Amino acid sequence: MATEQVEVLIEGGKATAAPPLGPALGPLGVNIGKVVADINKKTADFKGMQVPVKVIVDKDTKEYTISIVTPPASQLLLKEAGIAKGTSNPKTDLVADVKIEQVIKIAKMKEDALLGKTMKEKVKEVVGTCQSMGIMVEGKRAQQTLKDISAGMYEEKIRLGKTEVTAEELKKLAEEKKKLQENIKTRHEEFMNKAKQIIANLAGKEKGTVKNALVDAMIPADIIKELLPEEEKKPAAGAPAKGGAPAKK
C-alpha cells in the first residue's frame, strides 16, 4: 500500500482549505472539504492552541487517516488552570483549582494516549497528574477527588462527557487561584525566616549538621538549596581543571 502524508500545524477547530493544508492535499485526490471537517472535529477541544496534524493518504484508494499529536496532560492542565507551572512541593503548596469538567475535557483530548480502558479511568489518570502538580480538583486535594470519583460522585458528568464551565465558575476559580498564590508567598516567607534563624543559631557548625536541622524542621528542599548551595566538587589530583590543562604532578 503506497501512502503519502501531509503534516501541518493548525489552530484547534479552525482548519481550512486555504494554505498550507488545501494546496498540500489537492494533488492527493482526496475530498479536501471532508478532510478539513474531520480535522476540525478531532481538534475542536484544542481551541486557541496550535496542534500538529498528520494526514496519511492511501494513494490508491484515497482513504485517509488523521493523527493528532496532543501536548502532555500536564501542559493541558497548566492551560486550563491558567498557571505557568506546577508546584515543586505538592505536599504543601497548592497552586490552582480546576473543575471536574476541565479534567474530563483533558481526558477526552488525551483519550488515545491514556492507559485507562474507560473514560472514568482516564479521568482518574488526569486527576493523578493534578496531584503531582499541586492542582486541586473541585476545591479539594486531588487525592480526595480520586476517592470521590471511585465512589461515583461524578459518574453522570463523566458518562455524558461534560466539559463546559460557566463564566461564573471560571471567575471563582480565578479568585481561588489568587488566594492559593498568596498563601504560597506567605508560607515561603515564613519558611525562609525560620530557616535563616536555624542557620544563625547553628553558626560555626558543619554544613551537614545545619542541613539536617533544616530537614528536621520541615524546611522545603528548594529553600534549603537556596540557602545552602551545593559546593562545587574539586577535581581529583591529576585531573584537568575545568576548562584548563591537566594539573601538574
Rosetta constraint file for C-alpha pairs under 8 A:
AtomPair CA 1 CA 58 HARMONIC 6.90 0.50
AtomPair CA 1 CA 59 HARMONIC 7.89 0.50
AtomPair CA 1 CA 60 HARMONIC 7.64 0.50
AtomPair CA 2 CA 58 HARMONIC 6.06 0.50
AtomPair CA 2 CA 59 HARMONIC 5.80 0.50
AtomPair CA 2 CA 60 HARMONIC 7.15 0.50
AtomPair CA 3 CA 56 HARMONIC 6.61 0.50
AtomPair CA 3 CA 57 HARMONIC 5.40 0.50
AtomPair CA 3 CA 58 HARMONIC 4.52 0.50
AtomPair CA 3 CA 59 HARMONIC 5.38 0.50
AtomPair CA 4 CA 28 HARMONIC 7.97 0.50
AtomPair CA 4 CA 56 HARMONIC 5.82 0.50
AtomPair CA 4 CA 57 HARMONIC 5.33 0.50
AtomPair CA 4 CA 58 HARMONIC 6.69 0.50
AtomPair CA 4 CA 59 HARMONIC 6.74 0.50
AtomPair CA 5 CA 54 HARMONIC 6.75 0.50
AtomPair CA 5 CA 55 HARMONIC 5.45 0.50
AtomPair CA 5 CA 56 HARMONIC 4.28 0.50
AtomPair CA 5 CA 57 HARMONIC 5.98 0.50
AtomPair CA 6 CA 21 HARMONIC 7.93 0.50
AtomPair CA 6 CA 24 HARMONIC 6.67 0.50
AtomPair CA 6 CA 25 HARMONIC 7.20 0.50
AtomPair CA 6 CA 54 HARMONIC 5.70 0.50
AtomPair CA 6 CA 55 HARMONIC 5.15 0.50
AtomPair CA 6 CA 56 HARMONIC 6.55 0.50
AtomPair CA 7 CA 52 HARMONIC 7.21 0.50
AtomPair CA 7 CA 53 HARMONIC 5.73 0.50
AtomPair CA 7 CA 54 HARMONIC 4.47 0.50
AtomPair CA 7 CA 55 HARMONIC 6.45 0.50
AtomPair CA 8 CA 20 HARMONIC 7.06 0.50
AtomPair CA 8 CA 21 HARMONIC 6.69 0.50
AtomPair CA 8 CA 52 HARMONIC 5.95 0.50
AtomPair CA 8 CA 53 HARMONIC 5.41 0.50
AtomPair CA 8 CA 54 HARMONIC 6.57 0.50
AtomPair CA 9 CA 50 HARMONIC 6.23 0.50
AtomPair CA 9 CA 51 HARMONIC 5.49 0.50
AtomPair CA 9 CA 52 HARMONIC 4.52 0.50
AtomPair CA 9 CA 53 HARMONIC 6.03 0.50
AtomPair CA 10 CA 14 HARMONIC 7.00 0.50
AtomPair CA 10 CA 15 HARMONIC 6.03 0.50
AtomPair CA 10 CA 50 HARMONIC 5.43 0.50
AtomPair CA 10 CA 51 HARMONIC 5.42 0.50
AtomPair CA 10 CA 52 HARMONIC 6.62 0.50
AtomPair CA 10 CA 53 HARMONIC 7.22 0.50
AtomPair CA 11 CA 15 HARMONIC 6.76 0.50
AtomPair CA 11 CA 46 HARMONIC 7.49 0.50
AtomPair CA 11 CA 47 HARMONIC 6.65 0.50
AtomPair CA 11 CA 48 HARMONIC 6.28 0.50
AtomPair CA 11 CA 49 HARMONIC 5.51 0.50
AtomPair CA 11 CA 50 HARMONIC 4.50 0.50
AtomPair CA 11 CA 51 HARMONIC 5.95 0.50
AtomPair CA 12 CA 40 HARMONIC 6.77 0.50
AtomPair CA 12 CA 43 HARMONIC 4.76 0.50
AtomPair CA 12 CA 44 HARMONIC 5.67 0.50
AtomPair CA 12 CA 45 HARMONIC 6.90 0.50
AtomPair CA 12 CA 46 HARMONIC 4.46 0.50
AtomPair CA 12 CA 47 HARMONIC 4.54 0.50
AtomPair CA 12 CA 48 HARMONIC 6.34 0.50
AtomPair CA 12 CA 49 HARMONIC 5.76 0.50
AtomPair CA 12 CA 50 HARMONIC 6.29 0.50
AtomPair CA 12 CA 51 HARMONIC 6.09 0.50
AtomPair CA 13 CA 39 HARMONIC 7.25 0.50
AtomPair CA 13 CA 40 HARMONIC 4.11 0.50
AtomPair CA 13 CA 41 HARMONIC 6.63 0.50
AtomPair CA 13 CA 42 HARMONIC 7.65 0.50
AtomPair CA 13 CA 43 HARMONIC 5.06 0.50
AtomPair CA 13 CA 44 HARMONIC 4.32 0.50
AtomPair CA 13 CA 45 HARMONIC 7.37 0.50
AtomPair CA 13 CA 46 HARMONIC 6.84 0.50
AtomPair CA 13 CA 47 HARMONIC 6.03 0.50
AtomPair CA 14 CA 40 HARMONIC 6.12 0.50
AtomPair CA 14 CA 47 HARMONIC 7.96 0.50
AtomPair CA 15 CA 21 HARMONIC 7.78 0.50
AtomPair CA 15 CA 36 HARMONIC 5.88 0.50
AtomPair CA 15 CA 37 HARMONIC 7.87 0.50
AtomPair CA 15 CA 39 HARMONIC 6.83 0.50
AtomPair CA 15 CA 40 HARMONIC 5.98 0.50
AtomPair CA 16 CA 21 HARMONIC 7.08 0.50
AtomPair CA 16 CA 22 HARMONIC 7.19 0.50
AtomPair CA 16 CA 36 HARMONIC 6.00 0.50
AtomPair CA 17 CA 21 HARMONIC 5.94 0.50
AtomPair CA 17 CA 22 HARMONIC 4.14 0.50
AtomPair CA 17 CA 23 HARMONIC 7.65 0.50
AtomPair CA 17 CA 32 HARMONIC 6.69 0.50
AtomPair CA 17 CA 33 HARMONIC 6.96 0.50
AtomPair CA 17 CA 36 HARMONIC 6.74 0.50
AtomPair CA 18 CA 22 HARMONIC 5.16 0.50
AtomPair CA 18 CA 23 HARMONIC 7.22 0.50
AtomPair CA 19 CA 23 HARMONIC 5.90 0.50
AtomPair CA 19 CA 24 HARMONIC 7.71 0.50
AtomPair CA 20 CA 24 HARMONIC 6.42 0.50
AtomPair CA 21 CA 25 HARMONIC 6.24 0.50
AtomPair CA 22 CA 26 HARMONIC 6.00 0.50
AtomPair CA 22 CA 32 HARMONIC 6.62 0.50
AtomPair CA 23 CA 27 HARMONIC 7.51 0.50
AtomPair CA 24 CA 28 HARMONIC 7.87 0.50
AtomPair CA 25 CA 29 HARMONIC 7.22 0.50
AtomPair CA 25 CA 30 HARMONIC 6.85 0.50
AtomPair CA 25 CA 32 HARMONIC 6.62 0.50
AtomPair CA 26 CA 30 HARMONIC 7.03 0.50
AtomPair CA 26 CA 32 HARMONIC 7.08 0.50
AtomPair CA 28 CA 57 HARMONIC 7.36 0.50
AtomPair CA 28 CA 59 HARMONIC 6.85 0.50
AtomPair CA 28 CA 62 HARMONIC 7.45 0.50
AtomPair CA 29 CA 62 HARMONIC 6.61 0.50
AtomPair CA 30 CA 35 HARMONIC 7.71 0.50
AtomPair CA 30 CA 57 HARMONIC 7.98 0.50
AtomPair CA 30 CA 62 HARMONIC 5.75 0.50
AtomPair CA 30 CA 63 HARMONIC 7.58 0.50
AtomPair CA 31 CA 35 HARMONIC 6.34 0.50
AtomPair CA 32 CA 36 HARMONIC 6.10 0.50
AtomPair CA 33 CA 37 HARMONIC 6.19 0.50
AtomPair CA 34 CA 38 HARMONIC 6.12 0.50
AtomPair CA 35 CA 39 HARMONIC 6.15 0.50
AtomPair CA 36 CA 40 HARMONIC 6.20 0.50
AtomPair CA 37 CA 41 HARMONIC 6.18 0.50
AtomPair CA 38 CA 42 HARMONIC 6.21 0.50
AtomPair CA 38 CA 66 HARMONIC 7.99 0.50
AtomPair CA 39 CA 43 HARMONIC 6.10 0.50
AtomPair CA 39 CA 53 HARMONIC 7.95 0.50
AtomPair CA 39 CA 66 HARMONIC 7.06 0.50
AtomPair CA 40 CA 44 HARMONIC 5.61 0.50
AtomPair CA 42 CA 68 HARMONIC 7.74 0.50
AtomPair CA 43 CA 47 HARMONIC 7.47 0.50
AtomPair CA 43 CA 51 HARMONIC 7.67 0.50
AtomPair CA 43 CA 68 HARMONIC 7.75 0.50
AtomPair CA 45 CA 105 HARMONIC 7.34 0.50
AtomPair CA 45 CA 109 HARMONIC 6.66 0.50
AtomPair CA 46 CA 50 HARMONIC 7.79 0.50
AtomPair CA 46 CA 51 HARMONIC 7.39 0.50
AtomPair CA 46 CA 109 HARMONIC 7.79 0.50
AtomPair CA 51 CA 68 HARMONIC 7.21 0.50
AtomPair CA 51 CA 69 HARMONIC 6.83 0.50
AtomPair CA 51 CA 70 HARMONIC 6.94 0.50
AtomPair CA 52 CA 68 HARMONIC 6.19 0.50
AtomPair CA 52 CA 69 HARMONIC 5.50 0.50
AtomPair CA 52 CA 70 HARMONIC 7.59 0.50
AtomPair CA 53 CA 66 HARMONIC 7.09 0.50
AtomPair CA 53 CA 67 HARMONIC 5.88 0.50
AtomPair CA 53 CA 68 HARMONIC 4.89 0.50
AtomPair CA 53 CA 69 HARMONIC 6.46 0.50
AtomPair CA 54 CA 66 HARMONIC 5.79 0.50
AtomPair CA 54 CA 67 HARMONIC 5.02 0.50
AtomPair CA 54 CA 68 HARMONIC 6.48 0.50
AtomPair CA 55 CA 64 HARMONIC 6.67 0.50
AtomPair CA 55 CA 65 HARMONIC 5.82 0.50
AtomPair CA 55 CA 66 HARMONIC 4.67 0.50
AtomPair CA 55 CA 67 HARMONIC 6.40 0.50
AtomPair CA 56 CA 64 HARMONIC 5.39 0.50
AtomPair CA 56 CA 65 HARMONIC 5.31 0.50
AtomPair CA 56 CA 66 HARMONIC 6.48 0.50
AtomPair CA 57 CA 62 HARMONIC 5.98 0.50
AtomPair CA 57 CA 63 HARMONIC 5.84 0.50
AtomPair CA 57 CA 64 HARMONIC 4.31 0.50
AtomPair CA 57 CA 65 HARMONIC 6.72 0.50
AtomPair CA 58 CA 62 HARMONIC 5.02 0.50
AtomPair CA 58 CA 63 HARMONIC 5.39 0.50
AtomPair CA 58 CA 64 HARMONIC 6.11 0.50
AtomPair CA 59 CA 63 HARMONIC 7.89 0.50
AtomPair CA 70 CA 109 HARMONIC 7.40 0.50
AtomPair CA 70 CA 110 HARMONIC 6.76 0.50
AtomPair CA 71 CA 75 HARMONIC 6.24 0.50
AtomPair CA 71 CA 76 HARMONIC 6.69 0.50
AtomPair CA 72 CA 76 HARMONIC 6.58 0.50
AtomPair CA 73 CA 77 HARMONIC 6.12 0.50
AtomPair CA 73 CA 106 HARMONIC 6.85 0.50
AtomPair CA 73 CA 110 HARMONIC 7.06 0.50
AtomPair CA 73 CA 126 HARMONIC 6.82 0.50
AtomPair CA 73 CA 129 HARMONIC 7.44 0.50
AtomPair CA 74 CA 78 HARMONIC 6.31 0.50
AtomPair CA 74 CA 129 HARMONIC 6.62 0.50
AtomPair CA 74 CA 130 HARMONIC 7.77 0.50
AtomPair CA 74 CA 133 HARMONIC 7.91 0.50
AtomPair CA 75 CA 79 HARMONIC 6.47 0.50
AtomPair CA 76 CA 80 HARMONIC 6.27 0.50
AtomPair CA 76 CA 106 HARMONIC 6.71 0.50
AtomPair CA 77 CA 81 HARMONIC 5.91 0.50
AtomPair CA 77 CA 103 HARMONIC 7.95 0.50
AtomPair CA 77 CA 106 HARMONIC 7.50 0.50
AtomPair CA 77 CA 130 HARMONIC 7.53 0.50
AtomPair CA 78 CA 82 HARMONIC 5.82 0.50
AtomPair CA 78 CA 83 HARMONIC 5.27 0.50
AtomPair CA 78 CA 84 HARMONIC 6.31 0.50
AtomPair CA 78 CA 85 HARMONIC 6.46 0.50
AtomPair CA 78 CA 86 HARMONIC 7.43 0.50
AtomPair CA 79 CA 83 HARMONIC 6.66 0.50
AtomPair CA 80 CA 98 HARMONIC 7.35 0.50
AtomPair CA 80 CA 102 HARMONIC 6.82 0.50
AtomPair CA 81 CA 96 HARMONIC 6.15 0.50
AtomPair CA 81 CA 97 HARMONIC 6.59 0.50
AtomPair CA 81 CA 98 HARMONIC 6.07 0.50
AtomPair CA 83 CA 95 HARMONIC 7.98 0.50
AtomPair CA 83 CA 96 HARMONIC 7.55 0.50
AtomPair CA 86 CA 95 HARMONIC 6.73 0.50
AtomPair CA 86 CA 133 HARMONIC 4.53 0.50
AtomPair CA 86 CA 134 HARMONIC 6.13 0.50
AtomPair CA 86 CA 135 HARMONIC 7.35 0.50
AtomPair CA 87 CA 93 HARMONIC 6.40 0.50
AtomPair CA 87 CA 94 HARMONIC 6.97 0.50
AtomPair CA 87 CA 95 HARMONIC 6.45 0.50
AtomPair CA 87 CA 133 HARMONIC 5.48 0.50
AtomPair CA 87 CA 134 HARMONIC 5.49 0.50
AtomPair CA 88 CA 93 HARMONIC 7.95 0.50
AtomPair CA 88 CA 133 HARMONIC 7.56 0.50
AtomPair CA 88 CA 222 HARMONIC 7.97 0.50
AtomPair CA 89 CA 93 HARMONIC 5.57 0.50
AtomPair CA 89 CA 134 HARMONIC 7.41 0.50
AtomPair CA 89 CA 220 HARMONIC 7.34 0.50
AtomPair CA 90 CA 94 HARMONIC 6.46 0.50
AtomPair CA 90 CA 131 HARMONIC 7.04 0.50
AtomPair CA 90 CA 132 HARMONIC 5.96 0.50
AtomPair CA 90 CA 133 HARMONIC 6.03 0.50
AtomPair CA 90 CA 134 HARMONIC 4.44 0.50
AtomPair CA 91 CA 134 HARMONIC 7.44 0.50
AtomPair CA 93 CA 134 HARMONIC 6.29 0.50
AtomPair CA 93 CA 184 HARMONIC 6.15 0.50
AtomPair CA 94 CA 134 HARMONIC 4.57 0.50
AtomPair CA 94 CA 135 HARMONIC 5.83 0.50
AtomPair CA 94 CA 136 HARMONIC 6.87 0.50
AtomPair CA 94 CA 180 HARMONIC 6.28 0.50
AtomPair CA 94 CA 181 HARMONIC 7.95 0.50
AtomPair CA 94 CA 184 HARMONIC 7.59 0.50
AtomPair CA 95 CA 134 HARMONIC 5.78 0.50
AtomPair CA 95 CA 135 HARMONIC 5.79 0.50
AtomPair CA 95 CA 136 HARMONIC 7.84 0.50
AtomPair CA 95 CA 177 HARMONIC 6.44 0.50
AtomPair CA 95 CA 180 HARMONIC 5.67 0.50
AtomPair CA 95 CA 181 HARMONIC 6.02 0.50
AtomPair CA 95 CA 184 HARMONIC 7.76 0.50
AtomPair CA 96 CA 134 HARMONIC 7.29 0.50
AtomPair CA 96 CA 135 HARMONIC 5.00 0.50
AtomPair CA 96 CA 136 HARMONIC 6.06 0.50
AtomPair CA 96 CA 173 HARMONIC 7.70 0.50
AtomPair CA 96 CA 176 HARMONIC 7.04 0.50
AtomPair CA 96 CA 177 HARMONIC 4.68 0.50
AtomPair CA 96 CA 180 HARMONIC 6.61 0.50
AtomPair CA 96 CA 181 HARMONIC 7.93 0.50
AtomPair CA 97 CA 135 HARMONIC 5.55 0.50
AtomPair CA 97 CA 136 HARMONIC 4.39 0.50
AtomPair CA 97 CA 137 HARMONIC 5.54 0.50
AtomPair CA 97 CA 138 HARMONIC 6.77 0.50
AtomPair CA 97 CA 139 HARMONIC 6.11 0.50
AtomPair CA 97 CA 173 HARMONIC 6.06 0.50
AtomPair CA 97 CA 176 HARMONIC 6.88 0.50
AtomPair CA 97 CA 177 HARMONIC 6.43 0.50
AtomPair CA 98 CA 102 HARMONIC 6.44 0.50
AtomPair CA 98 CA 103 HARMONIC 7.45 0.50
AtomPair CA 98 CA 135 HARMONIC 7.28 0.50
AtomPair CA 98 CA 136 HARMONIC 6.24 0.50
AtomPair CA 98 CA 137 HARMONIC 4.96 0.50
AtomPair CA 98 CA 138 HARMONIC 6.08 0.50
AtomPair CA 98 CA 139 HARMONIC 7.57 0.50
AtomPair CA 98 CA 173 HARMONIC 6.78 0.50
AtomPair CA 99 CA 103 HARMONIC 6.73 0.50
AtomPair CA 99 CA 137 HARMONIC 5.68 0.50
AtomPair CA 99 CA 138 HARMONIC 5.03 0.50
AtomPair CA 99 CA 165 HARMONIC 7.61 0.50
AtomPair CA 100 CA 104 HARMONIC 6.18 0.50
AtomPair CA 100 CA 137 HARMONIC 6.40 0.50
AtomPair CA 100 CA 138 HARMONIC 6.32 0.50
AtomPair CA 100 CA 154 HARMONIC 7.83 0.50
AtomPair CA 101 CA 105 HARMONIC 6.13 0.50
AtomPair CA 101 CA 157 HARMONIC 7.49 0.50
AtomPair CA 101 CA 161 HARMONIC 7.98 0.50
AtomPair CA 101 CA 162 HARMONIC 5.59 0.50
AtomPair CA 101 CA 163 HARMONIC 4.33 0.50
AtomPair CA 101 CA 164 HARMONIC 6.22 0.50
AtomPair CA 101 CA 165 HARMONIC 6.65 0.50
AtomPair CA 102 CA 106 HARMONIC 6.39 0.50
AtomPair CA 102 CA 163 HARMONIC 5.83 0.50
AtomPair CA 102 CA 164 HARMONIC 7.58 0.50
AtomPair CA 102 CA 165 HARMONIC 7.42 0.50
AtomPair CA 103 CA 107 HARMONIC 6.19 0.50
AtomPair CA 103 CA 123 HARMONIC 6.36 0.50
AtomPair CA 103 CA 126 HARMONIC 6.45 0.50
AtomPair CA 103 CA 127 HARMONIC 6.96 0.50
AtomPair CA 103 CA 163 HARMONIC 7.98 0.50
AtomPair CA 104 CA 108 HARMONIC 6.17 0.50
AtomPair CA 104 CA 123 HARMONIC 5.81 0.50
AtomPair CA 104 CA 158 HARMONIC 6.62 0.50
AtomPair CA 104 CA 161 HARMONIC 6.56 0.50
AtomPair CA 104 CA 162 HARMONIC 6.85 0.50
AtomPair CA 104 CA 163 HARMONIC 6.11 0.50
AtomPair CA 105 CA 109 HARMONIC 6.25 0.50
AtomPair CA 105 CA 161 HARMONIC 7.63 0.50
AtomPair CA 105 CA 162 HARMONIC 7.55 0.50
AtomPair CA 105 CA 163 HARMONIC 5.11 0.50
AtomPair CA 106 CA 110 HARMONIC 6.06 0.50
AtomPair CA 106 CA 126 HARMONIC 7.37 0.50
AtomPair CA 107 CA 111 HARMONIC 5.56 0.50
AtomPair CA 107 CA 114 HARMONIC 7.73 0.50
AtomPair CA 107 CA 119 HARMONIC 7.30 0.50
AtomPair CA 107 CA 122 HARMONIC 5.71 0.50
AtomPair CA 107 CA 123 HARMONIC 5.39 0.50
AtomPair CA 107 CA 126 HARMONIC 6.44 0.50
AtomPair CA 108 CA 119 HARMONIC 7.80 0.50
AtomPair CA 108 CA 161 HARMONIC 8.00 0.50
AtomPair CA 110 CA 114 HARMONIC 6.14 0.50
AtomPair CA 111 CA 119 HARMONIC 7.86 0.50
AtomPair CA 111 CA 122 HARMONIC 7.13 0.50
AtomPair CA 114 CA 122 HARMONIC 6.11 0.50
AtomPair CA 114 CA 125 HARMONIC 7.47 0.50
AtomPair CA 115 CA 122 HARMONIC 6.93 0.50
AtomPair CA 116 CA 120 HARMONIC 7.87 0.50
AtomPair CA 116 CA 121 HARMONIC 4.77 0.50
AtomPair CA 116 CA 122 HARMONIC 4.83 0.50
AtomPair CA 116 CA 125 HARMONIC 7.47 0.50
AtomPair CA 117 CA 121 HARMONIC 6.50 0.50
AtomPair CA 117 CA 122 HARMONIC 7.29 0.50
AtomPair CA 118 CA 122 HARMONIC 6.36 0.50
AtomPair CA 119 CA 123 HARMONIC 6.06 0.50
AtomPair CA 119 CA 158 HARMONIC 6.95 0.50
AtomPair CA 119 CA 159 HARMONIC 7.68 0.50
AtomPair CA 120 CA 124 HARMONIC 6.35 0.50
AtomPair CA 120 CA 149 HARMONIC 7.81 0.50
AtomPair CA 120 CA 155 HARMONIC 7.80 0.50
AtomPair CA 120 CA 158 HARMONIC 6.41 0.50
AtomPair CA 120 CA 159 HARMONIC 7.93 0.50
AtomPair CA 121 CA 125 HARMONIC 6.38 0.50
AtomPair CA 122 CA 126 HARMONIC 6.55 0.50
AtomPair CA 123 CA 127 HARMONIC 6.31 0.50
AtomPair CA 123 CA 158 HARMONIC 7.95 0.50
AtomPair CA 124 CA 128 HARMONIC 6.11 0.50
AtomPair CA 124 CA 146 HARMONIC 6.26 0.50
AtomPair CA 124 CA 149 HARMONIC 7.45 0.50
AtomPair CA 125 CA 129 HARMONIC 6.54 0.50
AtomPair CA 126 CA 130 HARMONIC 6.43 0.50
AtomPair CA 127 CA 131 HARMONIC 6.34 0.50
AtomPair CA 127 CA 137 HARMONIC 7.45 0.50
AtomPair CA 127 CA 142 HARMONIC 6.04 0.50
AtomPair CA 127 CA 145 HARMONIC 7.62 0.50
AtomPair CA 127 CA 146 HARMONIC 6.84 0.50
AtomPair CA 128 CA 132 HARMONIC 6.71 0.50
AtomPair CA 128 CA 142 HARMONIC 6.88 0.50
AtomPair CA 128 CA 143 HARMONIC 7.73 0.50
AtomPair CA 128 CA 146 HARMONIC 7.72 0.50
AtomPair CA 129 CA 133 HARMONIC 6.39 0.50
AtomPair CA 130 CA 134 HARMONIC 6.12 0.50
AtomPair CA 130 CA 135 HARMONIC 4.84 0.50
AtomPair CA 130 CA 136 HARMONIC 6.74 0.50
AtomPair CA 130 CA 137 HARMONIC 7.64 0.50
AtomPair CA 130 CA 142 HARMONIC 6.30 0.50
AtomPair CA 131 CA 135 HARMONIC 6.11 0.50
AtomPair CA 131 CA 136 HARMONIC 7.32 0.50
AtomPair CA 131 CA 141 HARMONIC 7.21 0.50
AtomPair CA 131 CA 142 HARMONIC 4.99 0.50
AtomPair CA 131 CA 143 HARMONIC 6.70 0.50
AtomPair CA 135 CA 141 HARMONIC 7.41 0.50
AtomPair CA 135 CA 142 HARMONIC 7.11 0.50
AtomPair CA 136 CA 140 HARMONIC 5.34 0.50
AtomPair CA 136 CA 141 HARMONIC 4.85 0.50
AtomPair CA 136 CA 142 HARMONIC 5.46 0.50
AtomPair CA 137 CA 141 HARMONIC 6.41 0.50
AtomPair CA 137 CA 142 HARMONIC 5.71 0.50
AtomPair CA 137 CA 145 HARMONIC 6.43 0.50
AtomPair CA 138 CA 145 HARMONIC 7.49 0.50
AtomPair CA 140 CA 144 HARMONIC 6.38 0.50
AtomPair CA 140 CA 145 HARMONIC 6.49 0.50
AtomPair CA 141 CA 145 HARMONIC 6.58 0.50
AtomPair CA 142 CA 146 HARMONIC 6.15 0.50
AtomPair CA 143 CA 147 HARMONIC 6.64 0.50
AtomPair CA 144 CA 148 HARMONIC 6.28 0.50
AtomPair CA 145 CA 149 HARMONIC 6.12 0.50
AtomPair CA 146 CA 150 HARMONIC 6.27 0.50
AtomPair CA 147 CA 151 HARMONIC 6.18 0.50
AtomPair CA 148 CA 152 HARMONIC 6.41 0.50
AtomPair CA 148 CA 153 HARMONIC 5.39 0.50
AtomPair CA 148 CA 154 HARMONIC 7.52 0.50
AtomPair CA 149 CA 153 HARMONIC 5.44 0.50
AtomPair CA 149 CA 154 HARMONIC 5.84 0.50
AtomPair CA 149 CA 155 HARMONIC 7.16 0.50
AtomPair CA 154 CA 158 HARMONIC 6.21 0.50
AtomPair CA 155 CA 159 HARMONIC 6.04 0.50
AtomPair CA 156 CA 160 HARMONIC 6.12 0.50
AtomPair CA 157 CA 161 HARMONIC 5.89 0.50
AtomPair CA 157 CA 162 HARMONIC 5.18 0.50
AtomPair CA 158 CA 162 HARMONIC 6.42 0.50
AtomPair CA 165 CA 169 HARMONIC 6.34 0.50
AtomPair CA 165 CA 170 HARMONIC 6.81 0.50
AtomPair CA 166 CA 170 HARMONIC 6.31 0.50
AtomPair CA 167 CA 171 HARMONIC 6.18 0.50
AtomPair CA 168 CA 172 HARMONIC 6.37 0.50
AtomPair CA 169 CA 173 HARMONIC 6.23 0.50
AtomPair CA 170 CA 174 HARMONIC 6.22 0.50
AtomPair CA 171 CA 175 HARMONIC 6.36 0.50
AtomPair CA 172 CA 176 HARMONIC 6.15 0.50
AtomPair CA 173 CA 177 HARMONIC 6.08 0.50
AtomPair CA 174 CA 178 HARMONIC 6.31 0.50
AtomPair CA 175 CA 179 HARMONIC 6.44 0.50
AtomPair CA 176 CA 180 HARMONIC 6.21 0.50
AtomPair CA 177 CA 181 HARMONIC 6.16 0.50
AtomPair CA 178 CA 182 HARMONIC 6.25 0.50
AtomPair CA 179 CA 183 HARMONIC 6.18 0.50
AtomPair CA 180 CA 184 HARMONIC 6.25 0.50
AtomPair CA 181 CA 185 HARMONIC 6.32 0.50
AtomPair CA 182 CA 186 HARMONIC 6.22 0.50
AtomPair CA 183 CA 187 HARMONIC 6.02 0.50
AtomPair CA 184 CA 188 HARMONIC 5.95 0.50
AtomPair CA 185 CA 189 HARMONIC 6.31 0.50
AtomPair CA 186 CA 190 HARMONIC 6.34 0.50
AtomPair CA 187 CA 191 HARMONIC 6.16 0.50
AtomPair CA 188 CA 192 HARMONIC 6.02 0.50
AtomPair CA 189 CA 193 HARMONIC 6.14 0.50
AtomPair CA 190 CA 194 HARMONIC 6.14 0.50
AtomPair CA 191 CA 195 HARMONIC 5.99 0.50
AtomPair CA 191 CA 219 HARMONIC 6.10 0.50
AtomPair CA 191 CA 220 HARMONIC 7.64 0.50
AtomPair CA 191 CA 223 HARMONIC 7.81 0.50
AtomPair CA 192 CA 196 HARMONIC 6.17 0.50
AtomPair CA 192 CA 223 HARMONIC 6.75 0.50
AtomPair CA 193 CA 197 HARMONIC 6.25 0.50
AtomPair CA 194 CA 198 HARMONIC 6.34 0.50
AtomPair CA 195 CA 199 HARMONIC 6.23 0.50
AtomPair CA 195 CA 214 HARMONIC 6.41 0.50
AtomPair CA 195 CA 219 HARMONIC 6.75 0.50
AtomPair CA 195 CA 223 HARMONIC 8.00 0.50
AtomPair CA 195 CA 224 HARMONIC 7.72 0.50
AtomPair CA 196 CA 200 HARMONIC 6.10 0.50
AtomPair CA 196 CA 227 HARMONIC 7.91 0.50
AtomPair CA 197 CA 201 HARMONIC 6.14 0.50
AtomPair CA 198 CA 202 HARMONIC 6.24 0.50
AtomPair CA 198 CA 210 HARMONIC 7.64 0.50
AtomPair CA 198 CA 213 HARMONIC 7.44 0.50
AtomPair CA 198 CA 214 HARMONIC 7.08 0.50
AtomPair CA 199 CA 203 HARMONIC 6.07 0.50
AtomPair CA 199 CA 210 HARMONIC 6.37 0.50
AtomPair CA 202 CA 210 HARMONIC 6.42 0.50
AtomPair CA 205 CA 209 HARMONIC 6.50 0.50
AtomPair CA 205 CA 210 HARMONIC 6.70 0.50
AtomPair CA 206 CA 210 HARMONIC 6.52 0.50
AtomPair CA 207 CA 211 HARMONIC 6.09 0.50
AtomPair CA 207 CA 228 HARMONIC 7.94 0.50
AtomPair CA 208 CA 212 HARMONIC 6.12 0.50
AtomPair CA 209 CA 213 HARMONIC 6.30 0.50
AtomPair CA 210 CA 214 HARMONIC 6.35 0.50
AtomPair CA 211 CA 215 HARMONIC 6.24 0.50
AtomPair CA 211 CA 224 HARMONIC 7.28 0.50
AtomPair CA 211 CA 228 HARMONIC 7.62 0.50
AtomPair CA 212 CA 216 HARMONIC 6.09 0.50
AtomPair CA 213 CA 217 HARMONIC 6.19 0.50
AtomPair CA 214 CA 218 HARMONIC 6.52 0.50
AtomPair CA 214 CA 219 HARMONIC 5.52 0.50
AtomPair CA 214 CA 224 HARMONIC 7.08 0.50
AtomPair CA 215 CA 219 HARMONIC 5.67 0.50
AtomPair CA 215 CA 220 HARMONIC 7.66 0.50
AtomPair CA 215 CA 221 HARMONIC 7.86 0.50
AtomPair CA 219 CA 223 HARMONIC 6.88 0.50
AtomPair CA 219 CA 224 HARMONIC 6.78 0.50
AtomPair CA 220 CA 224 HARMONIC 6.50 0.50
AtomPair CA 221 CA 225 HARMONIC 6.09 0.50
AtomPair CA 222 CA 226 HARMONIC 6.16 0.50
AtomPair CA 223 CA 227 HARMONIC 6.16 0.50
AtomPair CA 224 CA 228 HARMONIC 5.63 0.50
AtomPair CA 224 CA 229 HARMONIC 7.72 0.50
AtomPair CA 225 CA 229 HARMONIC 5.08 0.50
AtomPair CA 225 CA 230 HARMONIC 7.18 0.50
AtomPair CA 235 CA 239 HARMONIC 5.96 0.50
AtomPair CA 235 CA 240 HARMONIC 7.22 0.50
AtomPair CA 235 CA 241 HARMONIC 6.35 0.50
AtomPair CA 235 CA 242 HARMONIC 7.96 0.50
AtomPair CA 237 CA 247 HARMONIC 7.18 0.50
AtomPair CA 237 CA 249 HARMONIC 7.98 0.50
AtomPair CA 238 CA 246 HARMONIC 6.24 0.50
AtomPair CA 238 CA 247 HARMONIC 5.02 0.50
AtomPair CA 238 CA 248 HARMONIC 6.57 0.50
AtomPair CA 238 CA 249 HARMONIC 6.40 0.50
AtomPair CA 239 CA 246 HARMONIC 5.58 0.50
AtomPair CA 239 CA 247 HARMONIC 6.01 0.50
AtomPair CA 240 CA 244 HARMONIC 6.13 0.50
AtomPair CA 240 CA 245 HARMONIC 5.31 0.50
AtomPair CA 240 CA 246 HARMONIC 3.64 0.50
AtomPair CA 240 CA 247 HARMONIC 5.48 0.50
AtomPair CA 241 CA 245 HARMONIC 6.34 0.50
AtomPair CA 241 CA 246 HARMONIC 6.27 0.50
AtomPair CA 241 CA 247 HARMONIC 6.59 0.50
